[in-house]
Amino acid sequence: ECPQAAGNSGGGAIPPECPMHQQQLDGDNMMPPPNQRPAFDQPFPLNQSRETSSIPRHGTGKNWVYPSEQMFWNAMTRKGWNWRDEKEDVTPESISEIIKIHNFNNEKAWHEILLWEKFYDEECGDPQLVKFQGRPKDMSPKARFLTTFRSWPKPFDRHDWIVNRCGREVRYILDYYDVGFENSDDSVLIDVRPAMDSFSAMRDRFKVFMLRNVPRVASFLFEYPMIPKGMDPAEISRTEGNEDQS
């Protein structure tokens, strides 16, 4: 049960759905303040340590910090997840592995953003992440095109990241696909690109399209050609098609 007054919890864990947990969201990540308190029905203790990322947090002089295992558990239960629905698969080891995958994917996504930002190295060599927001229910136009006309599976998640490019905010769209690469620990494809809401973003998207598809021509057009390493979903489709024919 929820305590009736502050300081009257009896020393036990407070259920995450209690009013004292319904706090204002952080505008930078659309999450409530860090909650390291164990959930009332949690079957085992979880690590509360947090790992610092390589991603600079704009305006703080510090890097973003990833959630702990306990914070992740609390966030999932707050969204309606019930560990009993999959209790055979929920173990301390599985939660730890989920956190590792979460952190790895964020580092991979930031690395891709830095490759896009290489186009602006001369004017800004220190891009920083301002904020981000998960938008799993909002399919991006590109994802909708790929699923409709290229028979690509729907992304299981979408994020929008706002990057500060030395005073200018740039929005990046990140679509997450479960591609299930064989013989690989990395089974998530993240399609990272700037949203086409400015002329510079459209120009960058055109440059990368040229670099990926006609690199010899692009090398003559662009003085400093730079291409994000992560593969585009369309490129994955072409690669798989070539492998099937060989």
N, C-alpha and C positions, 0 to 999 in steps of 0.2 A: 504494500500500500504506500501511497505518497504521504510524506510527513505533513502534518497540519500547520506547522510553523517552522521558520528557519531555525536551524540548530536543534531540531527535535527529530532527527533521523534515527536516533538510537544506535548510531555507528554503523548501520547496515547500508547496503547499496540502494540507491534510489532509482526506481524504474525510469528509463529514458523518456517515457511519455508523460512524466509528471510536469506540472506547470513550470517548475524552476528550470527545466531544460528548454523551454520554449523561448529562447532568447533571440535577439535581433541578429540577422545574418550579416556576415562580413561582406561588404560590397566588393572586395577584391576577388573572393573565391566563391561567393554565394553559399557559405557554410556558417554554421553557428560557431561561437567561441569553442576552443579546444575542450573536449570533455574526456578526461582520463578515468572517470569513475566506472568501475565494472558494472555491467548490466545486471539487473536483479536475478535473471534466470540463466546467466552465463555459465556454461558447463565446465569451464576451465579458465585459469588465469591467463592473461595475455601480456605481452611485452609492451611497456609504456615508453620505451625510448624512441626518439625520432631522428631520422637521418637528414642531414643538410644536403640540399641539391646543389647542382652547379649552375642553377638558373638565378641570375641576379634579380632581386625584387626592387623595382623602381622606387626611388625616394627614401630608401632605408639604409643604403650602404651595406646591406646584407643579402644573403641568398634565401630563396624560398626554402621552407622546411617541410618535409613530407610528414603525413600523419603516422602515428604509431599504430601498432596492431589494435590496441584498445580503442583508439579514436576511430579507426576504420570499422570495427565491429559496431560501435555506437551509431555511426553514421548509417550503416546498413539497416540496423534495427529501426532507426528513426524513419527510414524510407519504407518500412513495412516488411522487411525480410525477417523470416523466422527460421532460426537454425534447425529447429526440429523437422522442418520439411525436407532436409537433406542431411540429417544427423550422422548418417554413415560416412559421409564425405567431409564433415566438418571436424577437423582436428587442429591442434596447435600448429602442426607442421603445414597443413594446407593454408591456414591463415597467414603464416609467415611467408609462404611461397607467393600468395596473392599480393602481399605488400611488395615483395621483390619485383614481381612482374609490373605492378603499378608504377613503381619508381623507375624501372628500366624503360618503360614506354614513355614516361615523361622526359627522361634524359634523351631518348631517341628523337622525340618530337622537337625538343629544343635544339638539338643538333641540326635538324632539318631547317628550322627557322633561321639559324645562324648562316646556313648555306645560302638561303634566299637573301639574307641581309648582306651577303658579300658584295652584292651589286652596289652597296652604299658605303663600302669600306672607307672611301676617301672623305666622305662627309660625316660619317658616324661609325666609329669602331667599337662602340659600347652599347648595343641594344639591350634593353631590359624589359622584363615582363611586368606589366602594370597589374593586370588582373585576368581572370579566366572564368568561363562559365560553361557548365555542361548543358548540352541541348539535345539529348538523345531522341526526343520526339520530333525534332525539326530536321527533316532531311534536306541537305543542301542541294542546290540545283544540279551540281555535277553528279552527286550520288544518285539523284533521281534519273538523270540521263543514262548513267551507266547501268542501273538496274532495269531500266525500261528498254533500252536499245542494245545493250551489250550483254544482257543476261548475267550481269554481275550481282552477287548476293548483296542484300541490304547491309549497310554498316550497322554494327551493334551499338555504336556510340558516336557522338559528335561533340566537339568542344570548340569554342571560340576563344582565342587568346588575343589579348590586346598588348601590343609591344610598343614601347616608347623608343623611337628612333631619334634620339637627341632632340627632344622637344616635340616631335610629331608622333601621334598615336596611329598605329597601323593594326588592322584587324586581320588575324589569320584564322582560317577554317581548318579544322583537323577532323577527318573522317576515319573511323577505326573499323577495320575489316578483319574478321576471323578467317584467315586464308588457309590455315592448316598446312604450312610447309612441311614436307616430310624431311626427316633427318635434320631437324633444326629446333633449337630451343626457343627461337623467335617465331611465334606463330601469328603475330598481329602485324598487319600492314597498316601504317598510318599515312594517309594521303594528306600532306601538309601543303598549303598554298595560301597566298594572300587573297583576301576577299576582293572581288572586282568592284569595289566601291570608290575607286579613284583612278585617274589616268595612269599614274605611276604603277599601280598594281596591275592594271591591264597590260601595260608595257612589259612588266616583269614576267607575267604569265606567257606573253607572246615570245619573249626571249627564251624562256625555258622550253617552251614547245619546240622552237627551232633547234635548240641545243640537243634536245632528246631525239628529234626526228631527222634533222638534216644538219648534223654537227659540222660538216665541211663548209657548208654555206654560212652557218652561224659564226664560224671562226673568222670569217672575213668581215662580217657585219658588226661584231661586237669586239671592242678593244680588250676587254677583260672577261672572256666567257667563263661563267661559273654555273655549274648545274647541281642542284640538290641530289644527293646520292640515293635517297629513297625512291623506290620504283612507283610509278603511277599505276593505278589499277588497270588502265588500258594496256600498259606495257606488260603487266603480268599476264594478261590474256594472250597477248601476242607471243610471249615467251612459252607459255604452256602449249599454244598451238604449234609452235615450231618443234617443241619436244615430241609432241604426239606424231608429227610427220617424220621425225628422224628414226 
